Amino acid sequence: MDNSKNMVKLVFEALEEKKGEDIQIIEIKDISIIADYFIIANGANALQVDALVDSVKDKLGRNGYEPLRVEGVKSASWILMDYGDVVVHIFSKEDRLFYNLERIWRDGKTITKDQLEI
């Protein structure tokens, strides 16, 4: 399994463990140089958003991956976690609906849980 796909798998597991809502994986490597994958999820409230962020940081950190940057932690409404080839977006429900990244990146390929071989 390639490095970025392994990171996606770990992020998905971390988000599922903390009951992240509507976890979406979008492969964008053929349409953008920004990253290979976007992972988008939301939490039910600010505490859950924080727990999702912590879970991703912990799981990836234990596996040797450190973020290049993390933005938005203080607001707990849209947190962006940049791991280079993998970018994680964790939203509050309201902000996820407002920004609608899935629509913006609809030209990307949606990856299902089964395709990750979890």
C-alpha positions as YAML, in Angstrom:
chain: A
units: angstrom
residues:
- id: 1
  name: MET
  ca: [0.00, 0.00, 0.00]
- id: 2
  name: ASP
  ca: [1.44, 3.41, -0.91]
- id: 3
  name: ASN
  ca: [2.24, 5.97, 1.76]
- id: 4
  name: SER
  ca: [-0.64, 8.37, 1.10]
- id: 5
  name: LYS
  ca: [-3.20, 5.56, 0.92]
- id: 6
  name: ASN
  ca: [-1.89, 4.22, 4.24]
- id: 7
  name: MET
  ca: [-2.36, 7.68, 5.78]
- id: 8
  name: VAL
  ca: [-5.91, 7.83, 4.42]
- id: 9
  name: LYS
  ca: [-6.67, 4.45, 5.98]
- id: 10
  name: LEU
  ca: [-5.31, 5.59, 9.36]
- id: 11
  name: VAL
  ca: [-7.22, 8.88, 9.24]
- id: 12
  name: PHE
  ca: [-10.44, 7.06, 8.36]
- id: 13
  name: GLU
  ca: [-9.96, 4.68, 11.30]
- id: 14
  name: ALA
  ca: [-9.19, 7.58, 13.68]
- id: 15
  name: LEU
  ca: [-12.32, 9.45, 12.61]
- id: 16
  name: GLU
  ca: [-14.50, 6.35, 12.87]
- id: 17
  name: GLU
  ca: [-13.17, 5.58, 16.37]
- id: 18
  name: LYS
  ca: [-14.44, 8.98, 17.58]
- id: 19
  name: LYS
  ca: [-17.75, 8.67, 15.70]
- id: 20
  name: GLY
  ca: [-16.96, 11.24, 13.02]
- id: 21
  name: GLU
  ca: [-19.99, 11.96, 10.89]
- id: 22
  name: ASP
  ca: [-20.27, 11.52, 7.11]
- id: 23
  name: ILE
  ca: [-16.61, 10.70, 6.47]
- id: 24
  name: GLN
  ca: [-15.81, 11.33, 2.79]
- id: 25
  name: ILE
  ca: [-12.58, 10.55, 0.95]
- id: 26
  name: ILE
  ca: [-11.91, 12.35, -2.30]
- id: 27
  name: GLU
  ca: [-8.96, 11.42, -4.48]
- id: 28
  name: ILE
  ca: [-7.75, 14.60, -6.16]
- id: 29
  name: LYS
  ca: [-4.29, 13.62, -7.40]
- id: 30
  name: ASP
  ca: [-5.38, 13.61, -11.05]
- id: 31
  name: ILE
  ca: [-6.99, 17.06, -10.89]
- id: 32
  name: SER
  ca: [-4.79, 19.04, -8.48]
- id: 33
  name: ILE
  ca: [-1.22, 19.38, -7.26]
- id: 34
  name: ILE
  ca: [-2.42, 20.36, -3.77]
- id: 35
  name: ALA
  ca: [-2.61, 16.79, -2.46]
- id: 36
  name: ASP
  ca: [-3.50, 13.23, -3.40]
- id: 37
  name: TYR
  ca: [-6.50, 12.96, -1.06]
- id: 38
  name: PHE
  ca: [-8.94, 15.13, 0.88]
- id: 39
  name: ILE
  ca: [-10.70, 13.55, 3.82]
- id: 40
  name: ILE
  ca: [-13.76, 15.42, 5.04]
- id: 41
  name: ALA
  ca: [-15.76, 14.74, 8.19]
- id: 42
  name: ASN
  ca: [-17.77, 16.63, 10.76]
- id: 43
  name: GLY
  ca: [-18.53, 16.44, 14.43]
- id: 44
  name: ALA
  ca: [-21.82, 17.02, 16.19]
- id: 45
  name: ASN
  ca: [-20.36, 19.76, 18.42]
- id: 46
  name: ALA
  ca: [-17.10, 21.58, 19.26]
- id: 47
  name: LEU
  ca: [-16.01, 18.93, 21.77]
- id: 48
  name: GLN
  ca: [-16.39, 16.16, 19.22]
- id: 49
  name: VAL
  ca: [-14.56, 18.21, 16.58]
- id: 50
  name: ASP
  ca: [-11.65, 18.59, 19.03]
- id: 51
  name: ALA
  ca: [-11.74, 14.85, 19.79]
- id: 52
  name: LEU
  ca: [-11.64, 14.04, 16.06]
- id: 53
  name: VAL
  ca: [-8.61, 16.29, 15.56]
- id: 54
  name: ASP
  ca: [-6.82, 14.74, 18.55]
- id: 55
  name: SER
  ca: [-7.62, 11.23, 17.34]
- id: 56
  name: VAL
  ca: [-6.17, 11.90, 13.88]
- id: 57
  name: LYS
  ca: [-3.02, 13.54, 15.33]
- id: 58
  name: ASP
  ca: [-2.49, 10.67, 17.78]
- id: 59
  name: LYS
  ca: [-3.05, 7.84, 15.31]
- id: 60
  name: LEU
  ca: [-0.90, 9.34, 12.57]
- id: 61
  name: GLY
  ca: [1.77, 10.40, 15.08]
- id: 62
  name: ARG
  ca: [2.03, 6.84, 16.44]
- id: 63
  name: ASN
  ca: [2.62, 5.71, 12.85]
- id: 64
  name: GLY
  ca: [5.35, 8.24, 12.14]
- id: 65
  name: TYR
  ca: [3.33, 10.94, 10.36]
- id: 66
  name: GLU
  ca: [3.45, 14.53, 11.57]
- id: 67
  name: PRO
  ca: [1.35, 17.36, 10.13]
- id: 68
  name: LEU
  ca: [3.02, 20.08, 8.11]
- id: 69
  name: ARG
  ca: [0.47, 22.46, 9.62]
- id: 70
  name: VAL
  ca: [-2.84, 22.51, 11.45]
- id: 71
  name: GLU
  ca: [-5.16, 25.51, 11.03]
- id: 72
  name: GLY
  ca: [-8.39, 26.54, 12.75]
- id: 73
  name: VAL
  ca: [-8.11, 24.63, 16.03]
- id: 74
  name: LYS
  ca: [-9.18, 27.61, 18.15]
- id: 75
  name: SER
  ca: [-12.44, 28.08, 16.25]
- id: 76
  name: ALA
  ca: [-13.40, 24.37, 16.22]
- id: 77
  name: SER
  ca: [-15.58, 25.07, 13.17]
- id: 78
  name: TRP
  ca: [-13.20, 24.12, 10.34]
- id: 79
  name: ILE
  ca: [-9.90, 22.48, 11.14]
- id: 80
  name: LEU
  ca: [-7.50, 21.81, 8.30]
- id: 81
  name: MET
  ca: [-4.76, 19.24, 8.94]
- id: 82
  name: ASP
  ca: [-2.13, 19.24, 6.20]
- id: 83
  name: TYR
  ca: [-0.08, 16.04, 5.95]
- id: 84
  name: GLY
  ca: [1.30, 16.82, 2.51]
- id: 85
  name: ASP
  ca: [-0.29, 14.25, 0.22]
- id: 86
  name: VAL
  ca: [-3.30, 13.96, 2.55]
- id: 87
  name: VAL
  ca: [-5.34, 16.93, 3.76]
- id: 88
  name: VAL
  ca: [-7.93, 16.38, 6.49]
- id: 89
  name: HIS
  ca: [-10.87, 18.77, 6.88]
- id: 90
  name: ILE
  ca: [-12.87, 18.46, 10.09]
- id: 91
  name: PHE
  ca: [-15.93, 20.69, 10.31]
- id: 92
  name: SER
  ca: [-18.79, 21.62, 12.56]
- id: 93
  name: LYS
  ca: [-22.03, 20.53, 10.90]
- id: 94
  name: GLU
  ca: [-23.02, 24.08, 10.01]
- id: 95
  name: ASP
  ca: [-19.69, 25.02, 8.45]
- id: 96
  name: ARG
  ca: [-19.53, 21.81, 6.46]
- id: 97
  name: LEU
  ca: [-22.87, 22.61, 4.87]
- id: 98
  name: PHE
  ca: [-21.80, 26.20, 4.23]
- id: 99
  name: TYR
  ca: [-18.43, 25.47, 2.59]
- id: 100
  name: ASN
  ca: [-19.57, 22.26, 0.82]
- id: 101
  name: LEU
  ca: [-16.11, 21.06, -0.21]
- id: 102
  name: GLU
  ca: [-17.61, 17.95, -1.76]
- id: 103
  name: ARG
  ca: [-19.31, 20.15, -4.36]
- id: 104
  name: ILE
  ca: [-16.18, 22.19, -5.01]
- id: 105
  name: TRP
  ca: [-14.09, 19.03, -5.52]
- id: 106
  name: ARG
  ca: [-16.77, 17.00, -7.31]
- id: 107
  name: ASP
  ca: [-14.36, 16.32, -10.17]
- id: 108
  name: GLY
  ca: [-12.31, 14.20, -7.79]
- id: 109
  name: LYS
  ca: [-12.89, 10.48, -7.33]
- id: 110
  name: THR
  ca: [-14.89, 9.43, -4.27]
- id: 111
  name: ILE
  ca: [-13.17, 6.56, -2.45]
- id: 112
  name: THR
  ca: [-15.24, 4.16, -0.37]
- id: 113
  name: LYS
  ca: [-14.24, 2.43, 2.84]
- id: 114
  name: ASP
  ca: [-14.07, -0.89, 0.95]
- id: 115
  name: GLN
  ca: [-11.55, 0.53, -1.50]
- id: 116
  name: LEU
  ca: [-9.19, 1.28, 1.40]
- id: 117
  name: GLU
  ca: [-9.01, -2.42, 2.28]
- id: 118
  name: ILE
  ca: [-9.76, -1.72, 5.95]
...
